Every structure is written in structure tokens, then in C-alpha cells.
Amino acid sequence: MKRYLILLFLSFQAIIAQVQFEAKVSKQTLGLNERLRIDFTMNDDGDNFTPPNFEGFKIVAGPSQQVSQSWINGKSSFNKTYSYFLLPMQKGVLVIRQASIDIRGQIYKTSPIKITVTAAVEQPRDPNDTQVTADQSLHLVAEISKTNPYLNEPITVVYKIYFSYNIGITNWRELDKPKYNDFWSQNIDIKQLVAEEGRYKGEKYRFVTLRKTVLYPQKSGKLVIEPLSLDVDVQLPSNRRNIFGQVLLVEDHKRVSAGAKTITVKALPEAGKPADFSGAVGRFAFKVVPSKTNIKSGESLDLEVSVSGTGNLKLFTLPKPIVPTALEMYDPVHNEQVSTPLSGMTGRISDKYAIIPQYKGKYPIKPMTFTYFDLGSQSYKTVTSPEIMINVLEGPNASDNSVASTSDIKKSTVLSSAQFKFIKLKTDLTSMNQIDFYGSKLFYLLAFLPLLCIPIIVMFKKKKEAIDGDVAGNKIKLSNKLAKKYLSEAQKEIGNKEPFYIALEKAMHNFLKAKINIETSEMSKEKISEILLERKANPESISAFINLTENCEFARYAPSTNTAIQQDYEKAVAIISELEKQIV
């Protein structure tokens, strides 16, 4: 029995192993303008076929299904195929992921396939490509003004799409933009696309100019311009006609490429090249102009070094002037007024230097030279500016500097710097992404702040009403303030006997009003003693307080010295302090 089970299991495995489901592609490396055919084949019938999502590809046809079955020598064979035609949408390594199918309750999957997509290529049409009608009617061309330029000589690349009169173009998409490695490039905007008439390989065509670019090669040798590739939607005539006899148009699309272009760049000649050559190529005028030549010490002048003309204006540096040490020169302000039409850069560039003389005298600015390579004569040309004499009319002599102190030099420098005090040294930058006030935290805080203040205002009002309603307490507070006030006045009047004792007596009375809540009309020796004893005051302190109060009236008219007055003040302070501690 065990032997039969083993044989049955092996037979089942053999049946399962016979099922094949795989993916096959027409090629694994193709250009961006080529099509790819992929077939999903199986040797047994299945259900629920699920293709991959073909990420990075566009399905142009499919799926088409083919089924074949045959019997040979009593053995049957079965084959089923799902086919797709794909167009790559980008360059690089793309992966076609797994497809799946259900065969007899078992799920089978294909293996992922890697496809390498290169730039558009020029090669015979893919035999699997079903779109043939537009091949001879649509062409993308890159017209290059010169394929053998000098280094930094401008060339132009104009991309045109030619199409015959019997087809129409409805739309196009860029699949691969041209790359200008080792070139300085400037695109020229085309405001409106206009169909024009022209010739392509001797035949009449219509064409549209898609892109214009000015290039300046930055190295010598062979440089490659990678192609522009487009996916173009076209309308093609069919063999059918409408009831009026007009040819019916069908929608289709085609991949076109301008192809890679090779530019052979010549190096500039070494013969006759000056040592100060900075890479200027074209035809230029060179000027060195001062804003003024007669100036006072401490004033400033501008020295402008400029180059104008046609050539690679943005790709070289201007020479720097050399001035005497008595002229303080600052870093230049660079300015460019350059436009780039199809013929190349034209305009003017300049460096403006601010110069401040420090001493009186005449100071020459040496002649400056500027060298460029002239494309017309294919030779180097040097332009020399004239010598400029700066005449400083007023100021200290340069010889006085030898005896000038360090502080004088610093002062002169500060005065010179004051010429530029109008220049703002710090900037106040404001963020472009500012938060709106509406809906911000500050907005909600200010919105709810009045509501939050209402309870505080209510509490404050109730507290004030309670304070105002406490008549006795307010009287005590007032008496306490008066006691301190008069005691302070008494201290100020220690040298004046009568004002001193008046203030001292008022201070004693107001102290009693504040502490035992007694009116002036009720004050008597017996009443004061009775109340103070009830409030736990010491009898000795009570007696001293009463004696000092009675003595104030007598002392105002009796002879007294400053010493006695000072003693009475100190005694009053001591008595009040003792009673303050004792009264409960």
C-alpha cells in the first residue's frame, strides 16, 4: 500500500511539473523610439489571467490571444499566448513585473524581466511594429549651424519636425530632452508655433520649429549632443471614404528622434596667444573710463572697466586695474547688459570700482590691456587703454604720512569710510511664506482676550466695592497714613520747636485712631488707658505715651533745646514701636 501511495504522489508531481507559464520579450535592450513585444505563454488552459501594470511603458496594442492545440502520435499538445506591444516612456532599466494565472486551482506566476531602454536609435523598423504609414511622412531634424567650431564659438541647434501634406499633427510629448554636456547653453523662447513650407531631402514638406538653442563649447575635441525624442499624435488617411467621397482620417502616433549629433571642437591656436588671455572669443571694444580726474582727498570717483560687442560675454573675466597705494580701491560692482539671439551673445559687461584718494598729488592709473580671439581673422587681438592721471587737489601731502600718528591714520580711514555711509550695511529680510494674521494664534488670542478679562474686571469691581464699604477699616488706614506722615514731618522739623511738637502730637493722635479706633473728641487720659489696657498694652508704655502726648502742648511754649527735641522724637518712635508690638 505504501508503495502505491509513493507512486501516486510522484505521478501527481510529474503532472504539476509539466505546467509551464512564462514571459518572453522580443528584445531586452531597445531605444526610446522602438517598440517591445512581450508574450505570456502557457502549455495548459487557465483562467483569471492578470497582466503586470507595465510601469514605465505605454500599451499600444493588446492583449491579443492565440490558442493552438494538436495531436501527434496519440499525444496532445496545447499552447495559449497573450501578446502585448509596448512603448517605453523613459530611459533606464525598467522592470516588467510578474503576471499570474489560475490553472486547475493552482496560481502560476512569471519571472520579472529587466529591460534596458537607451536613447532613441536609428535602425531598421521593428518587424513587430504594426504602425508603418507614418514612417516616411514624419521626421524630426536637428539643424546645426556649424559642426566644427572653435572653443567658445557660438553655434545654434534648431529642432524642426517635418511632416507631409497628407497627414496632420494633433499633439506631441517630449520623451527625452537633449543634453548639452560641456556646452554653455541658452534656449531661445518660441512664442508661437507656426507651420511653414520647406523641403526635406528634396521633397516638399511642412515643418514646425520646436526649439532653438545657442551653444558655446567649453572644451575641445568631440562633443556629443544627446537627441531630442518625441511621441507624436498624428492623423493619417485611410482607404475608406465617407458618403461625400472624402478620405477618412484615423488617429495614430509615432516615436521620432533627432538622433545624436557629434560636434568636433577646435582648440584655440597656441601661436601668438598672450599670457593675459582670459578666454574672450568674438569681436569686442574695450574701454576704461573714470567718472572724474580732478578730486579732493577723501572724495570718491568711479573707474569703469567695460567690454562691449559680440561673443562669449558671460564666459570670461575683465582685467583688473592697478592703482597707486595712495588710492584706496574697493571691490567692483559687476553689471551685465547682454542678450542672446540666435547669432550669439551681444551687449556689454562692466566692472565699476570705487576709488578714494588719501593724499594730495597726481597719481597715474597704468594702461590696461584686453586680449580676445577674433573669429573673423582667426587671430588674437589686444586692445590697450590710455593712461589715466588722477589729480588730487586738496588734502594732506603724502610726505606728512611718515610723521603722522596711528590715531591720525585711523581718523583718516574713518573719514574716508564716511563717504559710503549712505550704503545700508544690514538688510532686513522678510520671509516669502508669511503666515496670515487671520487664523493665527495671535488672532485667536486677541479675539478671546476681552472675554478672559471679564472675570478679572468683575472680581476687581467686587473687591473695590468691599473696600469702599468698610468705613471703619478705611478710617484706620487713613489714620495710619496720617500717623506716618506727621511723624515724618516731625523728623523734618526737629530744628523748629513749635512745628515739631504740632506734627508729633498729630502723629500720636493718628496712631491711636489707627490702632484702637478712637475719635479725637473721645481722647482723655482715662479713656486711652482703659482701652490700651484692654488691648493688652504694658502699663509703663501706656503711661509713657500719655505723658509724651501731654508734654507736646506744654513743650511748644516752654524753652527747649535741639537735644531735648531729638530725645522726644526718639522717645515717640520707641513708644509707638512698643505699643505696635503689644496691642492685639
C-alpha positions as CSV (number, residue, x, y, z in Angstrom):
1,M,0.0,0.0,0.0
2,K,2.8,2.4,0.9
3,R,4.5,1.7,-2.5
4,Y,1.3,2.7,-4.3
5,L,0.9,5.9,-2.4
6,I,4.5,6.9,-3.3
7,L,3.9,6.1,-7.0
8,L,0.7,8.2,-6.9
9,F,2.5,11.2,-5.3
10,L,5.3,11.0,-7.9
11,S,2.8,10.9,-10.7
12,F,1.0,14.0,-9.3
13,Q,4.3,15.8,-9.0
14,A,5.0,14.9,-12.7
15,I,1.6,16.3,-13.8
16,I,2.2,19.6,-11.8
17,A,5.8,19.9,-13.2
18,Q,4.5,19.7,-16.8
19,V,2.6,23.0,-16.5
20,Q,4.7,25.9,-17.8
21,F,3.8,29.6,-17.7
22,E,6.5,32.1,-18.8
23,A,7.0,35.6,-20.3
24,K,9.1,36.2,-23.4
25,V,10.2,39.6,-24.9
26,S,11.3,40.4,-28.4
27,K,14.4,42.2,-27.1
28,Q,15.9,43.2,-23.7
29,T,17.7,46.3,-24.9
30,L,15.9,48.8,-27.1
31,G,15.8,52.5,-28.0
32,L,13.4,55.0,-26.7
33,N,11.7,55.2,-30.1
34,E,11.4,51.4,-30.5
35,R,8.5,49.0,-29.6
36,L,8.7,45.9,-27.4
37,R,6.7,42.8,-27.8
38,I,6.0,40.6,-24.8
39,D,4.3,37.2,-24.9
40,F,2.9,35.4,-21.9
41,T,2.7,31.7,-22.9
42,M,1.3,28.6,-21.1
43,N,1.0,24.9,-22.1
44,D,-2.3,24.4,-20.3
45,D,-5.5,26.2,-20.3
46,G,-6.1,28.6,-17.4
47,D,-8.4,31.3,-16.1
48,N,-8.2,34.7,-14.5
49,F,-5.0,35.9,-16.3
50,T,-3.7,39.0,-14.6
51,P,-1.0,41.0,-16.5
52,P,1.6,43.3,-14.8
53,N,1.0,47.0,-14.6
54,F,3.8,47.7,-17.2
55,E,5.2,50.6,-15.2
56,G,7.4,52.8,-17.4
57,F,5.7,51.5,-20.6
58,K,2.7,52.5,-22.7
59,I,0.5,49.8,-24.1
60,V,0.0,50.5,-27.8
61,A,-1.6,47.2,-28.8
62,G,-3.0,44.2,-26.9
63,P,-3.7,41.9,-25.4
64,S,-4.1,39.7,-28.4
65,Q,-4.8,36.0,-27.6
66,Q,-3.7,32.9,-29.6
67,V,-4.6,29.3,-28.8
68,S,-3.2,26.2,-30.6
69,Q,-3.9,22.5,-29.9
70,S,-2.6,19.4,-31.8
71,W,-2.4,15.6,-31.6
72,I,0.7,13.8,-32.8
73,N,1.1,10.1,-32.4
74,G,-1.6,10.0,-29.8
75,K,-0.1,12.8,-27.7
76,S,-1.9,16.1,-27.4
77,S,-0.2,19.5,-27.1
78,F,-1.7,22.8,-26.0
79,N,-0.4,26.4,-26.2
80,K,-2.0,29.6,-25.2
81,T,-0.4,33.1,-25.6
82,Y,-1.3,36.6,-24.5
83,S,0.6,39.3,-26.5
84,Y,1.2,43.0,-25.9
85,F,3.1,45.7,-27.8
86,L,4.7,48.3,-25.5
87,L,6.4,51.7,-25.9
88,P,9.0,52.8,-23.3
89,M,8.2,56.2,-21.7
90,Q,11.6,56.8,-20.2
91,K,15.3,55.8,-20.3
92,G,17.0,53.5,-17.9
93,V,16.5,50.0,-16.6
94,L,12.7,49.2,-16.4
95,V,11.3,46.0,-14.8
96,I,8.2,44.2,-16.2
97,R,6.8,42.5,-13.1
98,Q,5.1,39.2,-12.6
99,A,1.9,38.1,-14.4
100,S,-0.3,35.4,-12.9
101,I,-2.9,32.9,-14.0
102,D,-5.0,30.2,-12.3
103,I,-4.6,26.7,-13.8
104,R,-6.6,23.9,-12.3
105,G,-6.9,25.8,-9.0
106,Q,-3.1,26.4,-8.8
107,I,-1.7,30.0,-9.2
108,Y,1.3,30.3,-11.5
109,K,3.5,33.4,-11.9
110,T,6.1,34.5,-14.5
111,S,9.5,35.8,-13.5
112,P,10.3,39.6,-13.6
113,I,12.1,40.8,-16.7
114,K,14.6,43.7,-16.8
115,I,14.5,45.9,-19.9
116,T,17.3,48.4,-20.7
117,V,16.0,51.5,-22.5
118,T,18.6,53.7,-24.3
119,A,18.4,56.9,-26.2
120,A,16.5,56.9,-29.4
121,V,18.3,55.0,-32.1
122,E,18.4,54.9,-35.9
123,Q,17.9,51.3,-37.1
124,P,15.5,49.3,-39.3
125,R,11.9,49.2,-38.2
126,D,10.9,46.5,-35.7
127,P,9.1,43.8,-37.8
128,N,6.6,43.5,-35.0
129,D,5.7,47.2,-35.3
130,T,2.3,47.5,-36.9
131,Q,2.4,51.2,-37.5
132,V,4.1,51.8,-40.8
133,T,2.1,54.5,-42.6
134,A,3.7,57.5,-40.8
135,D,7.3,56.3,-41.2
136,Q,8.0,58.1,-44.4
137,S,5.8,61.1,-43.6
138,L,7.1,62.4,-40.3
139,H,10.7,63.4,-39.5
140,L,12.4,65.2,-36.6
141,V,15.6,67.1,-37.6
142,A,18.3,68.9,-35.6
143,E,19.8,71.6,-37.8
144,I,23.2,72.6,-36.5
145,S,24.8,75.8,-37.8
146,K,28.4,74.6,-37.6
147,T,29.8,71.2,-36.7
148,N,33.5,72.2,-36.4
149,P,33.6,75.4,-34.3
150,Y,36.4,76.9,-32.3
151,L,36.3,76.7,-28.5
152,N,33.8,79.3,-27.2
153,E,32.5,80.0,-30.7
154,P,28.7,80.1,-30.8
155,I,26.7,77.5,-32.7
156,T,22.9,77.1,-33.0
157,V,20.8,74.0,-32.8
158,V,17.3,74.3,-34.3
159,Y,14.9,71.4,-33.9
160,K,12.2,71.1,-36.6
161,I,9.6,68.5,-37.2
162,Y,8.8,67.9,-40.9
163,F,5.5,66.3,-42.0
164,S,4.0,65.6,-45.4
165,Y,0.9,67.4,-46.7
166,N,-1.4,64.3,-46.4
167,I,-1.0,63.9,-42.6
168,G,-1.8,66.1,-39.6
169,I,-0.2,66.6,-36.2
170,T,-2.5,67.0,-33.2
171,N,-0.1,66.8,-30.3
172,W,3.3,65.8,-29.2
173,R,5.1,65.0,-25.9
174,E,8.8,65.2,-25.1
175,L,10.2,61.8,-24.2
176,D,13.9,62.7,-23.9
177,K,15.2,66.2,-23.8
178,P,18.6,67.0,-25.4
179,K,21.5,67.3,-23.0
180,Y,24.4,69.7,-23.8
181,N,27.2,68.3,-21.8
182,D,30.4,70.5,-21.9
183,F,28.4,73.3,-23.6
184,W,27.2,76.6,-22.2
185,S,23.6,76.8,-23.5
186,Q,20.8,79.3,-23.8
187,N,17.3,78.4,-25.0
188,I,15.5,81.0,-27.2
189,D,11.8,81.2,-26.4
190,I,9.4,80.5,-29.3
191,K,6.2,82.4,-28.5
192,Q,4.0,80.8,-31.2
193,L,4.4,77.6,-33.2
194,V,3.7,78.2,-36.9
195,A,3.6,75.7,-39.7
196,E,5.8,76.7,-42.6
197,E,6.7,75.3,-46.0
198,G,10.1,73.8,-46.7
199,R,12.0,70.9,-48.2
200,Y,13.3,67.7,-46.7
201,K,15.6,65.6,-48.8
202,G,14.5,67.5,-51.9
203,E,10.8,67.0,-51.3
204,K,8.2,69.5,-50.3
205,Y,7.1,69.3,-46.6
206,R,5.5,71.4,-44.0
207,F,7.5,72.0,-40.8
208,V,7.2,73.5,-37.3
209,T,10.2,74.9,-35.4
210,L,10.0,73.4,-31.9
211,R,13.2,74.6,-30.2
212,K,16.1,76.9,-30.7
213,T,19.3,76.8,-28.6
214,V,22.6,78.7,-28.7
215,L,25.6,76.7,-27.6
216,Y,29.2,77.7,-26.6
217,P,31.5,74.7,-26.5
218,Q,33.6,74.7,-23.3
219,K,36.2,72.1,-24.2
220,S,37.9,71.0,-27.4
221,G,37.5,67.6,-29.0
222,K,34.5,65.6,-30.0
223,L,31.4,66.5,-28.0
224,V,28.0,64.7,-28.3
225,I,24.6,66.3,-28.2
226,E,22.1,63.8,-27.0
227,P,18.9,63.6,-29.1
228,L,15.5,65.1,-28.7
229,S,12.8,62.4,-28.8
230,L,9.1,63.0,-29.3
231,D,5.9,60.9,-29.1
232,V,3.7,62.5,-31.8
233,D,-0.1,62.0,-32.2
234,V,-0.9,62.1,-36.0
235,Q,-3.9,61.9,-38.2
236,L,-3.4,59.5,-41.2
237,P,-5.5,59.0,-44.3
238,S,-7.2,55.6,-44.6
239,N,-8.5,53.6,-47.5
240,R,-12.1,54.4,-46.6
241,R,-14.2,57.4,-47.6
242,N,-17.4,59.0,-46.3
243,I,-20.6,59.3,-48.3
244,F,-19.3,62.5,-49.8
245,G,-16.2,60.7,-51.1
246,Q,-13.8,62.4,-48.7
247,V,-11.0,60.3,-47.2
248,L,-11.5,59.3,-43.6
249,L,-8.7,60.0,-41.2
250,V,-7.5,57.6,-38.5
251,E,-5.7,58.6,-35.2
252,D,-2.3,57.1,-34.7
253,H,1.1,58.1,-33.1
254,K,4.7,57.7,-33.9
255,R,8.0,58.0,-32.0
256,V,10.6,60.2,-33.7
257,S,14.1,61.2,-32.7
258,A,16.5,63.8,-34.0
259,G,19.4,61.4,-33.4
260,A,22.7,62.1,-31.5
261,K,24.9,64.8,-33.1
262,T,28.7,64.9,-32.8
263,I,30.5,68.3,-32.7
264,T,34.2,68.5,-33.3
265,V,35.5,71.5,-31.4
266,K,38.9,73.1,-32.4
267,A,41.2,74.4,-29.7
268,L,42.3,78.0,-29.9
269,P,45.7,78.3,-31.5
270,E,48.7,78.5,-29.2
271,A,50.7,80.6,-31.6
272,G,50.5,84.2,-30.6
273,K,48.4,83.6,-27.5
274,P,49.2,86.4,-25.0
275,A,49.9,85.4,-21.4
276,D,46.9,87.6,-20.1
277,F,44.3,85.9,-22.4
278,S,41.2,85.2,-20.3
279,G,39.2,83.2,-22.9
280,A,37.3,86.0,-24.7
281,V,36.2,84.9,-28.2
282,G,34.4,87.2,-30.6
283,R,34.7,90.8,-31.6
284,F,34.9,93.4,-28.8
285,A,35.6,97.0,-27.8
286,F,37.4,97.7,-24.6
287,K,37.2,100.9,-22.5
288,V,38.5,102.2,-19.2
289,V,36.6,105.4,-18.1
290,P,36.9,107.4,-14.8
291,S,33.9,109.4,-13.6
292,K,36.3,112.4,-12.9
293,T,40.0,113.1,-12.8
294,N,40.2,116.2,-10.6
295,I,39.2,115.3,-7.0
296,K,39.7,116.3,-3.4
297,S,41.2,114.0,-0.7
298,G,38.5,111.9,0.9
299,E,36.1,112.2,-2.0
300,S,35.4,109.2,-4.3
301,L,35.5,108.5,-8.0
302,D,34.3,105.6,-10.1
303,L,36.5,103.8,-12.5
304,E,34.5,101.7,-15.0
305,V,36.2,98.9,-17.0
306,S,33.9,97.7,-19.8
307,V,33.8,95.3,-22.8
308,S,31.1,95.5,-25.5
309,G,30.5,93.7,-28.7
310,T,29.5,90.2,-29.9
311,G,31.0,87.0,-28.4
312,N,31.1,84.9,-25.2
313,L,30.5,87.9,-22.9
314,K,29.4,85.9,-19.9
315,L,32.3,83.4,-20.1
316,F,35.4,85.5,-19.3
317,T,36.6,87.9,-16.6
318,L,37.6,91.5,-17.2
319,P,41.1,92.7,-16.4
320,K,41.6,94.4,-13.0
321,P,43.2,97.9,-12.8
322,I,46.4,98.6,-10.9
323,V,46.4,101.8,-8.9
324,P,49.0,103.5,-6.7
325,T,48.9,102.7,-3.0
326,A,47.7,106.2,-2.2
327,L,44.4,105.4,-3.9
328,E,42.2,103.1,-2.0
329,M,40.3,100.9,-4.4
330,Y,37.2,98.8,-3.4
331,D,35.8,95.6,-4.9
332,P,34.0,96.1,-8.1
333,V,30.3,96.1,-8.9
334,H,29.7,93.8,-11.9
335,N,27.0,94.7,-14.4
336,E,25.8,92.7,-17.5
337,Q,23.6,94.0,-20.3
338,V,23.7,91.0,-22.5
339,S,21.1,89.5,-24.9
340,T,21.3,86.1,-26.6
341,P,19.7,86.0,-30.0
342,L,20.2,83.1,-32.4
343,S,23.5,84.6,-33.6
344,G,25.0,84.5,-30.1
345,M,25.6,86.8,-27.2
346,T,25.8,90.5,-27.8
347,G,25.8,93.5,-25.4
348,R,28.1,95.0,-22.7
349,I,29.6,93.9,-19.4
350,S,31.4,96.2,-17.0
351,D,33.1,96.3,-13.6
352,K,32.8,99.6,-11.7
353,Y,35.5,100.3,-9.0
354,A,35.1,102.9,-6.3
355,I,38.4,104.7,-5.6
356,I,39.2,107.2,-2.8
357,P,42.5,109.2,-2.7
358,Q,44.1,109.7,0.6
359,Y,46.7,112.4,-0.1
360,K,47.2,115.4,-2.3
361,G,49.1,114.9,-5.6
362,K,49.0,113.3,-9.0
363,Y,48.5,109.6,-9.4
364,P,48.6,107.7,-12.7
365,I,46.5,104.6,-13.4
366,K,48.6,102.5,-15.7
367,P,47.2,101.5,-19.1
368,M,45.2,98.2,-19.2
369,T,45.2,95.6,-21.9
370,F,42.4,93.3,-23.0
371,T,43.0,90.3,-25.4
372,Y,40.4,88.4,-27.4
373,F,40.4,85.8,-30.2
374,D,38.9,87.3,-33.3
375,L,36.8,84.7,-35.2
376,G,36.9,86.8,-38.4
377,S,40.6,86.9,-38.8
378,Q,41.2,83.8,-36.6
379,S,43.9,85.6,-34.7
380,Y,44.4,87.2,-31.3
381,K,43.9,91.0,-30.9
382,T,44.9,93.2,-28.0
383,V,43.3,96.5,-27.1
384,T,45.1,98.9,-24.7
385,S,43.5,101.7,-22.8
386,P,45.3,105.1,-22.3
387,E,47.0,106.1,-19.1
388,I,44.7,107.9,-16.7
389,M,46.0,110.7,-14.4
390,I,44.1,111.4,-11.2
391,N,44.8,114.9,-9.8
392,V,44.0,115.2,-6.1
393,L,43.7,119.0,-5.5
394,E,43.3,119.2,-1.7
395,G,44.4,117.1,1.3
396,P,47.4,116.1,3.3
397,N,50.7,115.5,1.4
398,A,51.9,112.0,1.1
399,S,55.2,113.0,2.9
400,D,53.3,114.0,6.0
401,N,52.3,110.4,6.5
402,S,55.7,109.5,7.8
403,V,55.2,111.6,10.9
404,A,51.5,111.1,11.3
405,S,50.4,109.2,14.4
406,T,48.5,106.0,14.3
407,S,45.4,107.8,15.6
408,D,45.6,110.2,12.7
409,I,45.7,107.4,10.2
410,K,42.7,105.7,11.8
411,K,40.9,109.0,11.8
412,S,41.6,109.4,8.1
413,T,40.3,106.0,7.4
414,V,37.1,106.7,9.3
415,L,36.6,109.9,7.3
416,S,37.1,108.0,4.1
417,S,34.6,105.4,5.1
418,A,32.1,108.1,5.8
419,Q,31.9,108.7,2.1
420,F,29.9,105.4,1.9
421,K,27.7,106.0,5.0
422,F,24.6,106.1,2.7
423,I,25.1,102.4,1.9
424,K,23.0,100.2,4.1
425,L,25.2,97.6,5.7
426,K,22.5,95.4,7.1
427,T,19.4,94.0,5.4
428,D,16.0,93.3,6.9
429,L,14.9,90.1,5.1
430,T,11.3,89.1,5.2
431,S,10.1,85.5,4.7
432,M,8.2,84.9,1.5
433,N,6.0,82.4,3.2
434,Q,4.3,84.7,5.7
435,I,1.5,83.3,7.9
436,D,-1.8,85.1,7.5
437,F,-3.0,87.1,10.6
438,Y,-6.5,85.6,10.2
439,G,-6.5,82.2,11.8
440,S,-3.1,82.6,13.5
441,K,-2.5,82.1,17.2
442,L,-2.3,85.9,17.8
443,F,-5.6,86.4,16.0
444,Y,-7.4,83.9,18.4
445,L,-5.6,85.3,21.4
446,L,-6.7,88.9,20.7
447,A,-10.2,87.6,19.9
448,F,-10.7,85.9,23.2
449,L,-8.7,88.3,25.4
450,P,-11.7,90.6,26.1
451,L,-13.7,87.5,27.2
452,L,-10.9,86.5,29.5
453,C,-10.7,89.9,31.1
454,I,-14.4,90.0,32.1
455,P,-14.0,87.7,35.2
456,I,-11.0,89.8,36.3
457,I,-12.9,93.0,35.9
458,V,-15.8,91.6,37.9
459,M,-13.5,90.4,40.7
460,F,-11.7,93.7,40.8
461,K,-15.0,95.6,41.0
462,K,-16.4,93.4,43.8
463,K,-13.1,93.8,45.8
464,K,-13.3,97.6,45.3
465,E,-16.9,97.7,46.5
466,A,-16.0,95.7,49.6
467,I,-13.1,98.0,50.3
468,D,-15.3,101.1,49.8
469,G,-18.0,99.6,52.1
470,D,-15.5,99.0,55.0
471,V,-15.9,102.5,56.5
472,A,-14.1,101.7,59.8
473,G,-11.3,100.0,58.0
474,N,-10.8,102.9,55.7
475,K,-10.6,105.3,58.7
476,I,-8.0,103.1,60.3
477,K,-5.9,103.0,57.1
478,L,-6.2,106.8,56.7
479,S,-5.2,107.4,60.4
480,N,-2.3,105.0,59.9
481,K,-1.1,107.0,56.8
482,L,-1.5,110.3,58.7
483,A,0.5,109.0,61.7
484,K,3.4,108.1,59.4
485,K,3.0,111.4,57.5
486,Y,3.1,113.5,60.7
487,L,5.9,111.5,62.3
488,S,7.9,112.1,59.1
489,E,7.1,115.8,59.2
490,A,8.2,115.9,62.9
491,Q,11.5,114.4,61.9
492,K,11.9,117.1,59.3
493,E,11.1,119.9,61.8
494,I,13.5,118.8,64.6
495,G,15.3,122.1,64.4
496,N,12.0,124.1,64.7
497,K,10.4,123.6,68.0
498,E,6.7,124.6,67.5
499,P,6.1,122.8,64.2
500,F,7.9,119.8,65.5
501,Y,5.6,119.3,68.5
502,I,2.5,120.0,66.5
503,A,3.4,117.3,64.0
504,L,4.5,115.0,66.8
505,E,1.2,115.4,68.6
506,K,-0.8,114.8,65.4
507,A,1.2,111.7,64.8
508,M,0.5,110.3,68.3
509,H,-3.3,111.0,68.0
510,N,-3.5,109.4,64.5
511,F,-1.6,106.4,65.8
512,L,-4.3,105.9,68.4
513,K,-7.1,106.4,65.8
514,A,-5.5,103.7,63.7
515,K,-4.8,101.2,66.4
516,I,-7.8,101.4,68.8
517,N,-10.4,103.1,66.6
518,I,-11.0,106.1,68.8
519,E,-12.0,109.6,67.7
520,T,-10.2,112.8,68.8
521,S,-13.2,114.0,70.8
522,E,-13.1,110.9,72.9
523,M,-9.5,111.1,73.8
524,S,-8.9,111.5,77.5
525,K,-6.3,110.1,79.8
526,E,-8.7,107.7,81.4
527,K,-10.3,106.5,78.2
528,I,-6.9,105.9,76.5
529,S,-5.6,104.0,79.5
530,E,-8.7,101.9,79.7
531,I,-8.7,100.9,76.0
532,L,-5.0,100.2,75.9
533,L,-5.2,98.0,78.9
534,E,-8.0,96.1,77.3
535,R,-5.8,95.6,74.3
536,K,-3.1,94.1,76.5
537,A,-0.7,97.0,76.3
538,N,2.0,97.4,79.0
539,P,1.1,100.0,81.8
540,E,4.6,101.5,81.6
541,S,4.2,102.0,77.8
542,I,0.7,103.5,78.3
543,S,2.0,105.9,80.9
544,A,4.9,107.0,78.8
545,F,2.6,107.5,75.8
546,I,0.1,109.7,77.8
547,N,3.0,111.7,79.4
548,L,4.6,112.4,76.0
549,T,1.2,113.4,74.5
550,E,0.5,115.9,77.3
551,N,4.0,117.2,77.1
552,C,3.7,118.1,73.4
553,E,1.3,121.0,74.3
554,F,3.4,122.3,77.1
555,A,6.7,121.9,75.2
556,R,5.6,124.2,72.3
557,Y,5.7,127.2,74.7
558,A,8.5,126.2,77.1
559,P,12.1,126.8,76.4
560,S,13.7,123.7,74.8
561,T,17.0,122.7,73.1
562,N,17.6,120.7,69.9
563,T,18.9,117.9,72.1
564,A,15.7,117.7,74.0
565,I,13.6,117.8,70.8
566,Q,15.8,115.0,69.4
567,Q,15.2,113.0,72.6
568,D,11.4,113.5,72.4
569,Y,11.4,112.3,68.8
570,E,13.4,109.2,69.6
571,K,11.1,108.6,72.6
572,A,8.0,108.8,70.4
573,V,9.4,106.4,67.9
574,A,10.3,103.9,70.7
575,I,6.9,104.2,72.4
576,I,4.9,103.8,69.1
577,S,7.1,100.7,68.3
578,E,6.4,99.2,71.7
579,L,2.7,99.7,71.5
580,E,2.7,98.4,67.9
581,K,4.0,95.1,69.3
582,Q,1.8,94.9,72.4
583,I,-1.7,95.9,71.1
584,V,-3.7,93.0,70.0
